[in-house]
Amino acid sequence: MHRLIASATLMLVFGCTQDTADNSTLQASCEALVAAEANRSPADVQALSTTAEPAGTVTQVAVAGAQAPWLCRADPSGVVTGVEYSQQG
């Protein structure tokens, strides 16, 4: 019985997250696009997290010297649809 519950729990947890390899590829693409948009070296950017949303994913990217993270949006197939700074001004 405990195995069944543990298996069901793992299926729920892993069913809600994207494949790690897919996230790594997406995060690398986001880092490159944010670096270009922010006019920074690739060494100055780092993906912080990727969150699944109904319309795809949002990856938060830290940029050295920025007060807030950049956001990188991708559609459900993993194609990046845009990057933007999360703080106005």
FENQUINOR-V744876 format. One record per pair of residues at least 24 apart in sequence whose ideal C-beta (glycine too) atoms are under 10 Angstrom apart, sorted by sequence separation. I is the first residue (numbers start at 1). J is the second residue. D is the distance in whole Angstrom. If there is no record, write none. Layout:
BEGIN
I,J,D / I,J,D
END
This chain:
BEGIN
23,47,8 / 26,50,6 / 37,61,10 / 39,63,10 / 40,64,7 / 45,69,10 / 50,74,9 / 52,76,9 / 56,80,9 / 57,81,10 / 59,83,9 / 61,85,10 / 34,59,9 / 38,63,5 / 40,65,8 / 45,70,8 / 47,72,8 / 56,81,7 / 61,86,9 / 23,49,9 / 24,50,10 / 33,59,10 / 34,60,10 / 35,61,9 / 37,63,9 / 38,64,9 / 40,66,9 / 55,81,9 / 60,86,8 / 23,50,5 / 30,57,9 / 34,61,5 / 38,65,9 / 22,50,9 / 30,58,10 / 31,59,9 / 33,61,9 / 34,62,9 / 35,63,8 / 38,66,7 / 58,86,10 / 23,52,10 / 30,59,4 / 34,63,6 / 20,50,10 / 26,56,10 / 27,57,10 / 29,59,9 / 30,60,9 / 31,61,6 / 40,70,10 / 26,57,7 / 30,61,6 / 31,62,10 / 18,50,7 / 27,59,6 / 31,63,10 / 34,66,10 / 38,70,7 / 17,50,9 / 18,51,10 / 26,59,6 / 27,60,10 / 37,70,8 / 17,51,10 / 18,52,6 / 23,57,8 / 27,61,8 / 17,52,7 / 22,57,9 / 34,69,9 / 35,70,10 / 37,72,9 / 16,52,7 / 23,59,8 / 34,70,5 / 33,70,9 / 34,71,9 / 34,72,6 / 18,57,7 / 31,70,10 / 33,72,6 / 30,70,8 / 32,72,10 / 30,71,9 / 31,72,8 / 30,72,3 / 29,72,8 / 30,73,9 / 30,74,8 / 27,72,8 / 29,74,8 / 37,82,10 / 38,83,9 / 26,72,8 / 34,80,10 / 37,83,5 / 33,80,6 / 36,83,9 / 37,84,8 / 38,85,8 / 26,74,6 / 32,80,9 / 35,83,10 / 37,85,8 / 29,78,8 / 33,82,9 / 34,83,5 / 29,79,9 / 30,80,6 / 33,83,5 / 34,84,9 / 29,80,6 / 32,83,10 / 34,85,9 / 22,74,10 / 26,78,6 / 25,78,7 / 26,79,9 / 30,83,7 / 26,80,8 / 29,83,10 / 23,78,9 / 18,74,10 / 22,78,6 / 18,76,10 / 19,78,10 / 18,78,8
END
